[in-house]
Amino acid sequence: MNYQMFVNGNWIDSSDEKRIPVLNPATGSVISEVPSASIEDVSFAAKSAKDSFLAGTWSGISPGERAGITRFMENSR
């Protein structure tokens, strides 16, 4: 499975395409890889989150609605 980062409403790869291995703690073997966010990726994510918060896109909905959206995202991958 190709894991991505969820930023600004979209699933994206890291801008520099670097990945981090995910290890099985019992065996030490690599079981997957995830994107390694670059400084640019983190800056973009932080700006997107702030813009969304200020616009009320996320902060303007109830905690229950946010939980439902989060569960939906979890189950859609």
N, C-alpha and C positions, 0 to 999 in steps of 0.2 A: 504494500500500500504506500502511496506517495503522500506523506503527511505535509500539510501546509500551515501557514499562519493565517488567522482570521483577523483582517485589518480593514477598517472602513467599509464593512459590509461585504468584503470579498475574501475568498481563499487565495493566498498568494505564496509564492516561493520567496526565499531570501534573495535580495537584489544581487548578492555576489555568488549565489548558488552553493554556498558552503552548507554542510550538513554535520550533525552531531550524532555519533552512534549511541544507541540505547542498549544498555547491557542487561542481561538476565543476572540478577544479583546472586542467584544460587550457583550459576556456572561460569559467569563472566563472559559468556558468548554474546555476540552482537545479535539482537533480535529485531532491530529496526533502525531507522535513521529519521531524524527530525531536522527541520531547517534551523540554521544558526543565524539569528537576526544580526544584521550589520548595524553600525551606528545610524546609518541612514534609515534603515527599517524601523528602528526604535524611535527615532525622531518623527518619522511619518506616523507611526502608531500613536505616539503621545499627542501629536497635533490633531490627528483625527478624533481621538478620544475627547480632547478638550473642546474641539469644534462641536462635536455631537452633544456634549454636556451643556455647552452654552446655548445651543439651538433648542435644547429640550427634547431632542430625538430619543435619548435614553433616559435622561434624568426626569423627564416629564411624564413617564409612565409609572404605574404602581410597581412595588416590589414583586407582587404576584405575577404581573404581566412579564416583568423581566425574567423571573424564574421560568415561566412557561417558554419564553423565547430561548433561554439558555438550554432547557431540556430538549427543545426541538432541534437546536443546533447540534447538541450531543448525539442525538439519535439519527441525524441526517448524514453523518459521516460514516 
